[in-house]
Amino acid sequence: MSDKSYLSWPFLEPQHRELAETLDAWAADNIDSNPHHGPDVDDECKELVQKLAEGGWLNYAVALRSEGQKLDVRSLCLIRETLGRYSGLADFAFAMQGLGSGSISLFGSDALQQEYLTAVREGRKIAAFALTEPDAGSDVAAMSTSAEDAGDHYIVNGEKTFISNGGIADYYVLFARTGGTGAKGISAMILDADTEGLEIAERIQVCAPHPLARLKMTNCKIPKSKLLGNEGEGFKISMATLDVFRSTVGAASLGFARRALDEAIARTTSRELFGAPMADLQLVQTQLAEMALDIDASALLIYRAAWTKDCVAERVTREAAMAKLYATEASQKAIDTAVQLFGGLGVTVGMPVEELYREVRALRIYEGASEVQKLIIAKQTLMNEGH
């Protein structure tokens, strides 16, 4: 059983503690903690979205202005951490309902929020966030997908790649260039999956099975009523959305790391080596200690960032970058240690630590690679020092 003493930290309030306990009990009954993905991950993902909706957990993934709601980052982090402990795909299903609708929660009109967010929280629509392009990943401002003004609508042409939920989403929050160069010429809009000219050009297979695709848009007509915010605010919208969800990536990796430590403790306390449990070996104890240390340090950074966003500051660019960077890198290290402690079993397909090893790797890349997070932290630090 993972350590839960962190729930008493002052970053969290009583409702967060209740959320964590209730979700943990629900996940134990509803989420397979030793999943073996079949040939159709798409169907598995859709089923998980339905389960999360029925459990009421997708209520936390959206925020309707008309209902006085606000995205609570601490709740999002606790949910992703808990789901991550049980299943990487369950975490993915929840996370994409949040990220794929986050821009609508933050910038969508009341009409768009009613149309899309109510369907997302009820599991009737699957959401996606279409930002990355073949030649514009870390450098968002370099995107080339264009949205030409055609009166009451835009004509969109271009490609997006590595789009999570690509192929199963009912809509995509799409970022496209409506004019100008660099970041100032980008706008955000909603592209429905049944729009004529939208093609799933390629399904992308990755080491941890998730629905991913490359999208191709050819003369897609998007009504201007689907615009999020104002024209030219797309870069700001994407960054504000990532500001909310970047900390939650760290939280998911924290859940992975907690599971890895649980598995490592169970293994080393039950497996005998040289006539005694592995856990009696000082070398093993130092490895377990480093895992526990990195887990607590990650949790402190994650819940500091989440609390700061919820209670103190509108933007948490520096705090969120630190949380994501440290937690994802530390989780990769912790899981690698767990695999090593399992020996040959650690690289056997179907073992929890083997699945964690595949699941965690992408988290150091998506929503801002580790190297980009370092640049963000440095820039924010220099700004704070007046340079």
N, C-alpha and C positions, 0 to 999 in steps of 0.2 A: 504493500500500500504506500503510495507516494506521500511524502511529508506535506501536511496541510497547515503547518504553523504559520505560513505566510498569510493565510486568510485573516489573521489577527492584526496584520500590519495596519498602520493608520491611513494608508492610501485607500483602503477599502471601507465601505460602509455596511451596516447590517444587511441591506438588501443584496449586496454583492456576495456576502457570505452565504446567505440563503440560496441565492442563484447557483453558486458553485456546488453546494451540497445537493440541491434538488436535481441539477443536471447530471451530476455524477451518478446518482441513483438511477435516473432515467436511462443514461447511457449504458449502465451495467445490464439493464433489461432489454435494451433495444438496439445496441450497436455491437456487432461482432468484433471482439477485441483481437481475434486472430484471423483476419479476413484472408481469403484466398480468391483473388479476383478471377472471375470467369472470363469467357471470350468477349462478353458484351459489357464493358465498363460503362457505356452510355446508360444502359438500363439500370445498372447498380446506382449510378449517380442520381438518376431520376427518382428511384425508389427512396434514396436517402433524403432528397429534397422533400418528398412527401412525408416521410417520417418526422423530419424536423419541423415541418409545418403543422402536422397533427399534434406534435408535442408542445407547440406554441413557441418554439425557440426562434423561429424566423421573425417574430415580432421585434426582436432586438436588432435585426439586420436592416430595418428601414425606419424612417422617421417622417411622419406626415405632419406638416406644418399646421393643417387644419385641426389636428387632434392635440396640438401643443407638445408634440414629441421632439426629442433631440437624440441624436446618436450618442450613446453612452459608451465611451471607449473602454472603460474598465469592464463593463459587461461583455463587450465584444472580445476582449482579451481573455477573460475567464472562460467564455464559451469555446473559443478556439483552443485554448490550452487543454481544457477538459476533453474535447472531442479528439484533439491530437493524441492524447494518451491512449485512446481507444482505437482510432482508425484515421489514417491519413486521408482517405477518400471522404469520410464523414466531415472532417475539418474542411476539406476542399469544397464540398457541397454547400456548407454553411457560408464559408468565406466568399464564394463567388456570388451568392445571393446578396451579400453585403456590398462587396466591391462593385459588382455590376449594377447596383442600384444606388450606390453612395452619392454619385453626382446628382442624381434626381432628388435624393433626400436633402442635399445641400443647396441645390440651385434650380430645381425643377419648379415650374409653375404649379399652382394648386390643381389645375386640371390634369397635368401630366402626373403629378403625385397620386391623384385618385385613380387614374387609369392604370398606372404601372405598379406602384408600391403596394397597393392593396392586393393585387394579384401575386406579387412576389412573396409577401408574408403568408399568403394562403397556399403557396405552392402551385398556383395556376400558371405562373410564368417563370421561366428560368432566365436568369440575367447573365450578361457578359459585358466585359470592359475591353473595348477595342482601341488600344493605344499604339502598341508596338508594330513597326513595319520592318520589312527585310533589311532596309538600310537606315533605320531610325529606331534604335532600342534605347540605349542610355541617353542619347542625344535626341530628346523628344522634339526639340525645335527644328530638327532636320527633316521632319516628316514631309512627304510629298503627296499624300492622298488629298485630292482637291474636291472642294464643294463650290461649284459655280452658281452664282446668283441667277435664278431664272424666274423672277417675279415672286410668286407666292410659295416657291419651293427651291431647293438646291438640286443640282445634278452632280452626283458624287462618282468619282472614278479613282481607283487606286487599289492597294493591297494592304492587308494587315496580317500579321503572323504571330504564332505562339499565343493564340487567343484562347484562354481558358473557357470552357463550355462551348467552344466553337463546334457547330454541328448539332448541338442539342438546345441551344439558347433560343428563346422566343423573341429576344431583342438584344441589340448591342448598343451600349453607350459609345458612340463613335466620335473620334477626334479627327478633324479634317481642316485643310487650309482653305479659308474663305477669302484670303487676300494678303498681300504684303509678304514679308520675309521674316524668318525667325519666329520667336515665340508669339509675337503680337498678331500674327496672321491666322492663328488657329482658333477654331470654334468647336463647341461640343454639341452633339445632337443625338437623337434616338433613331436608330435604324432597325425597323422591324424585320424579323427573319424571313417573312414572306414577301419582302419587297422585290419587285421584278428587277433583275440585273445583279442581285446578290448571289454569289456562287461560293460553295464550300470547295475551294480549289484543291485542298489537300488535308487529309487527316494526319496529324503528327503523332508518332509513337515515341514515348519517352520512357526512361527507366522505371519510373513509378507510374503505372497506368492511370491516366486522367484524360478526360475529353479535351483535346486540343486541336486547333485547326488553323489553316491559312485561309483567309477570306479574300475574295476578289470582287470588287464593285465595278460594274460597267453601266454607266448612265443610270444609276439608281436615283429615283426621285424621292427626296425627303421633304415633306412639308415644313415650312418655316415655323409652324406651330410646335414642331418637335425640337426646336432649338432650346438648349439649356443656358440660362443666363443670357448675356448679350453676345452679339457677334464679336469675335476677336478675344473673348475671355476664356477660350478653351484651355490654354496653358495654365492659367490661374485655377481653373476648375479641376484639371487633372492633378495639379500639385496639392490643392486643398483636399481632394479626395484621398490621395496617397498619404497626406498628413494624418488623416484619421486611421487609415488601415495599415500603414507601415508598422506601427507598434504591434498590431495583431499578428503580423507575420512572425515577429519575434516570439509572441505568445504561443503560436502553433509549434514552433521549434522547441520552445520550453516544454510543451506537452510531450513531444517526441523524446526529449532528453530525460524527463521524469520517468517515462516508460522504460527507457534504456537502463537507467539506474535501478529501477525495480527488477528488471530482468537480470541485471548483473549481480545484484545482491542475492536473488534467488539461486542463481547458478553457483556463485562462489561459496555460499553457505551450505549447499547440498552436495557439491562435487568435491570428492576427496583427492588430494594430491600429496604424494610423499607421506601418506599415513595420517593426514589431517585435512580438515576443510580448507579449500583454497583461500577463504577469507582470513585464515590465521597467518597467511604469508604477508610479511610487511610490504613487499612489493605490490601485492594486490590491494592492500589497505591504502597505500598511497594513491593508487589509481582510483579507487572508490572515493577517496577524500577529494581529489581534484574534480571528479564529476559532481560531487555534492556542492563544492565551492562554486563552480561555474554555474550550476543551476540557481543557487541563491543570488549570485551576482546578476545573472540574467533577469531573474524575477524582480529584483530591485530596480533595474533600469526600465523594464517594461512597465511596471505599475507606477513608477515615477512619471514616465511619459504619459501614460493613460490618465493619471490623476491630474497632471498639469493641463492636459487638453480639456478635461471635464470641468475643472474647478478654477483654473488660473489664467490660461492664455488661449487666445484664438488660434494661434499657430504654434506648433511644437516641432518645427523642422529639425532643430538640433537634437532635442530629446528623443524624437522618434527614430532619427538616423542612428543614434547611439544604441538604442534598444534593439533595433533590427540587426545592426552590425554585430554587436557583441553576442546576442542570443543565438543567432544563426550559426556564427562561427563556433561558439562554445558547444552548441548542440551537435554539430558535425564531429567535433573532437570527442564528446562524450559517447556518442553512438559508435564511433570507430573503436573506442576503448572497450565498449561492451562486446562488440564483434570479436575483438582480440581475446577477451576473457572467455568467450565461448569456444575458442579454437576452431576446429573444422566445422562444428555445428553452426558457427556464426555466419558462415557464407553458404549455408544450405538453404535453398529456396523453400519458403514456407515458415522459416523461423522468424519470430517477431523482430529480432535485431537485424536480420537480413533485410526485411521489409523497411524498417526504419532507416537503414543505410541508404536505400534507394529513395525513400520519401524525402529525406532532409536535404539532399544535394541541391535541388532546384531553389530552395528558399534563400540560398546565398546569391541567387541571380535575379529572381523576379521581384517586381516592385522596387527596383533599384539594386544593382549588384553591390557587393561589399566594397569594391573599389570606389564606386560612386558615393556610397555612404561616407567614406573617409574624406572625399572631396567636400561633401556637404558639411561635415563636422568642422573641417578646417576653415571653410569659408565663414561659417557661423561664428567660430571662435575668433577669427580675425576681425569680423565686424564688431563683436562684443568688446574687443580690445581697442577699437577705434582705428583699425588699419584699413 
